[in-house]
Amino acid sequence: MILNVSKIKTEALLLFCRDLIDAYAQSDDNIFNIDDEIKVYVNDTIIQLQKAINQIVQPQQYYIDNSRNTRIRSILKSYEYINRSISAHLSPGQRFNPAMLCFSLLTTWFAEFRYENQSKIFIYFTIYPYGNIYDKLLLNLTNDEYKALNISMIRIAEDVILKLHKSNLK
């Protein structure tokens, strides 16, 4: 069976981002003094992103039920690779911004590395205006601590995606 490694890694990344979005929904972003306009923008953007991801990836149970399938097993291995790589960057109890990490992972994968830029399935993610998010979460912020946290999420995402890019599925 021939596997499209790029599509497998892309699907694993989208699954991971869906989990990050769930973590964002449960997080307490009120620990930082952030403008309500930015909060609303991020929340709306996350909801749109979640809808797009859910259009492409299967429900979690599908991956569990089909974990013996070679393609699904490869997706799950890539997912675990992403999870381990990100966990290596975060200390227990360390603050992180799941929304910014999600945006940064997708930006690096789709916009910088240009993965799947010819695929109709992933077109939403390849033409997404990631620059608008960076403007809102970096340039338009007055809270320096929150801005620094977002910059650290970008660094983590870039490192993880670079490693994912170089990894193989063995």
C-alpha positions in Angstrom: 0.0 0.0 0.0 1.4 3.4 -1.0 0.8 6.1 1.6 0.8 9.8 0.9 3.1 10.9 3.8 2.2 14.6 3.4 -1.6 13.9 3.7 -1.0 11.6 6.7 1.0 14.3 8.5 -1.5 16.9 7.5 -4.4 14.9 8.9 -2.5 14.2 12.1 -1.8 17.9 12.5 -5.4 18.8 12.0 -6.4 16.2 14.6 -4.0 17.7 17.0 -5.2 21.2 16.3 -8.8 20.0 16.9 -7.6 18.9 20.3 -5.9 22.2 20.9 -9.2 24.0 20.0 -11.0 21.8 22.6 -8.3 22.8 25.1 -8.8 26.5 24.2 -12.5 26.1 24.8 -11.7 24.9 28.3 -8.9 27.3 29.0 -9.1 30.5 31.1 -7.9 33.3 28.9 -9.1 35.8 31.5 -5.7 35.5 33.4 -4.4 38.2 31.0 -5.9 41.7 30.5 -6.9 41.4 26.9 -9.3 43.6 25.0 -12.8 42.2 24.5 -12.5 42.8 20.8 -9.5 40.5 20.6 -11.2 37.8 22.7 -14.2 37.9 20.4 -12.1 37.8 17.3 -10.1 34.8 18.6 -13.2 33.0 19.7 -14.9 33.5 16.3 -11.8 32.5 14.4 -11.4 29.4 16.5 -15.0 28.4 15.9 -14.6 28.8 12.1 -11.3 26.9 12.2 -13.0 24.1 14.2 -15.8 23.8 11.6 -13.3 23.6 8.8 -11.2 20.9 10.6 -14.4 18.9 11.4 -15.3 18.9 7.7 -12.0 17.1 6.9 -11.1 14.8 9.7 -13.2 12.0 11.1 -14.6 11.9 14.7 -12.1 10.6 17.3 -13.9 7.2 17.6 -13.2 6.5 13.9 -9.5 6.6 14.5 -9.8 4.4 17.5 -12.0 1.9 15.8 -9.7 1.7 12.7 -6.3 1.9 14.4 -5.2 -1.4 12.8 -5.5 0.2 9.3 -2.1 1.1 8.0 -3.1 4.6 7.1 -4.8 5.3 10.4 -2.0 3.8 12.3 0.4 6.2 10.5 -1.9 9.2 11.3 -1.9 8.2 14.9 1.9 7.8 15.0 2.3 11.3 13.5 -0.2 12.7 16.0 1.8 11.1 18.9 5.0 12.6 17.4 3.5 16.0 17.3 2.2 15.6 20.9 5.5 14.4 22.2 7.4 17.2 20.4 5.1 19.9 21.9 5.2 18.3 25.3 9.0 18.4 25.3 8.8 22.2 25.0 6.4 22.7 27.8 7.1 22.3 31.5 4.4 20.9 33.8 2.1 23.7 34.8 3.6 26.1 32.3 1.2 28.5 30.7 0.5 28.1 27.0 -2.0 29.6 24.6 -3.7 26.7 22.7 -5.3 29.1 20.2 -2.0 30.8 19.2 -0.2 27.4 19.1 -2.9 26.0 16.8 -2.7 29.0 14.5 1.1 28.9 14.5 1.2 25.2 13.7 -1.2 25.6 10.8 0.6 28.7 9.5 4.0 27.0 9.5 2.7 23.8 7.9 0.4 25.3 5.2 1.7 28.8 4.6 5.5 28.5 5.2 6.1 24.9 4.1 3.2 25.1 1.6 2.1 21.6 2.3 -1.0 20.5 0.4 -1.3 23.7 -1.5 -2.6 21.8 -4.6 -5.1 19.8 -2.6 -8.8 20.8 -2.9 -9.5 19.2 0.5 -7.0 21.5 2.3 -7.6 24.7 0.3 -9.2 26.5 3.2 -6.0 26.1 5.2 -3.7 27.1 2.4 -5.4 30.4 1.6 -6.4 31.2 5.2 -5.4 34.8 6.2 -3.0 33.8 8.9 -1.5 37.3 8.9 -4.7 38.8 10.3 -4.3 36.5 13.4 -0.7 37.5 13.9 -1.7 41.1 13.7 -4.4 40.7 16.3 -2.3 38.5 18.7 1.0 40.2 18.3 0.9 43.7 16.9 -2.5 44.9 18.4 -1.8 43.7 21.9 -0.9 46.0 24.8 -0.3 43.2 27.3 3.4 42.4 26.9 3.2 39.2 29.0 0.5 37.8 26.7 2.5 38.9 23.6 5.6 37.1 24.9 3.5 34.0 25.5 2.2 34.2 21.9 5.7 34.6 20.5 6.8 31.5 22.5 3.9 29.6 20.9 5.2 30.6 17.5 8.7 29.3 18.3 7.4 26.0 19.6 5.2 25.6 16.5 8.0 26.3 14.1 10.3 23.8 15.9 7.7 21.1 16.0 6.7 21.6 12.4 10.3 21.6 11.2 10.8 18.3 13.0 7.5 16.9 11.6 8.6 18.0 8.1 11.9 16.0 8.5 10.4 13.0 10.2 9.5 9.7 8.6 6.6 7.4 9.4 8.6 4.4 10.6 
